[in-house]
Amino acid sequence: MMKCFISFRCVTILTQRLGYLLMLALIVVSGQAFAHPMPNSLVLLDLQPDGVAVELQLPLSELQLAFGKDVNRDASTLVERLGTELHAYILAHVRPVSDDNRAWSVTIRDMKVTPVEESASGPYQELSVNLWLQPPADASSRIFTLNYDVIIHQLVTHIALVSIRQDWEGGIYTAESPVEAGVIRLDVRSNTIPPLKIAQTNGGYWNGFASMVKLGIHHIAEGTDHLLFVLVLLLSAPMLAQGGKWNTFGGTRYTLMRLFHIVTAFTIGHSVTLLAGALGWLRLPSQPVEILIAFSILVSAVHAWRPVFAGREAYIAAGFGLIHGLAFAGTLENLDLPVTPMLLSILGFNIGIEIMQLFVIAITIPWLILLSKTVFYKGIRIGGAVLAAIAALGWITERFLEQNNILTQTIERMATYSHWVVLALACTSFACHILDKSRDRKAV
């Protein structure tokens, strides 16, 4: 009897230890799984006045488990091989409805396989699907319920991260900082996949217009090359040309009139091509446009050193403004808005550009006028022209070779301290003015 008890006891202990070892193994395996999480799906929404554009980013490894066919094999031909079946599969699992439960129509615009190089789970490939969700005639495109279970209906650990990438009426306009809308996943308690409610109730045309004004201000605040072109033209604005050289200060009234002509001409130039580019009437590859913008800075730098086109600065500003406007248009052309919101966007964006330009000019031109009255201005003007020319050559090289260089990186870092540059300009102008007055008194 005792032997049987001892044997039973040994078996019990052995079983417990085996259980502990099994639990430890499970913990190790699960820990490795959490250390290398599988990729999630992304659902990116572009809310527009007449419907919703959607981009699905579906990892192929997860899609294969749910779809039931080998999508990873020869992924480059996936759309050609299984496009029809994938089309039907996705439409069956994306079902938006309005508040009164009326179904929206869903159209697939295109599908393609793209690589994802950087992620928490390592590099992988995904199927990118662009959809168009069309609400009923009298339903809002900014308030709806998204029934979505692509992949999740079969792979219960999978989740879909939903973000609003664009909502013009709500002031969301950039793909660089989408707003999180929610997460779609299996609810373990009910064993269902709850739909996600999208309710962008605060918005309107005024919000969209105001957001475009802010975008224009932000674009110029970060557009060092655009501002540098105008500022370098202003270096010679206070001066009179004589004998192929910049001679003397032309007076405050003369300076302000030249400034008005230059800024107005530049505004007209970039407004024309901004309108044409944003509406799709005129498009050029971005590389030559960016190179020409850098070249415009080089030309204005040479003119600041010696008068190449004295008296014709407004024409040069208008001509190069046409080039700068094409670069501005690239910011708006991807909004894909109906006519009225697009026209408001162009107007608001242009107003933002002008507000920022005039602000920068307002905080710099008084010091340039003060400096131009002194004998020290020649050296400062030439020094500024040389620095601008070096910056322009750096940008031309970078944009031609499509490779960053240390010069342009330094310029961008310096641009973050622009407020200190303006302060230094103000202090320098006061110091030069005082020294010049002292010099005149000694001469008398």
Helices and strands as residue ranges (DSSP letters): H 2-35, E 41-48, E 51-59, H 60-67, G 75-77, H 78-93, E 94-97, E 105-116, E 124-134, E 143-148, E 160-167, G 168-170, E 179-184, E 196-199, H 205-222, H 224-235, E 239-242, E 245-249, H 252-278, H 286-305, H 313-332, G 333-335, H 339-372, H 377-401, H 406-415, H 418-443
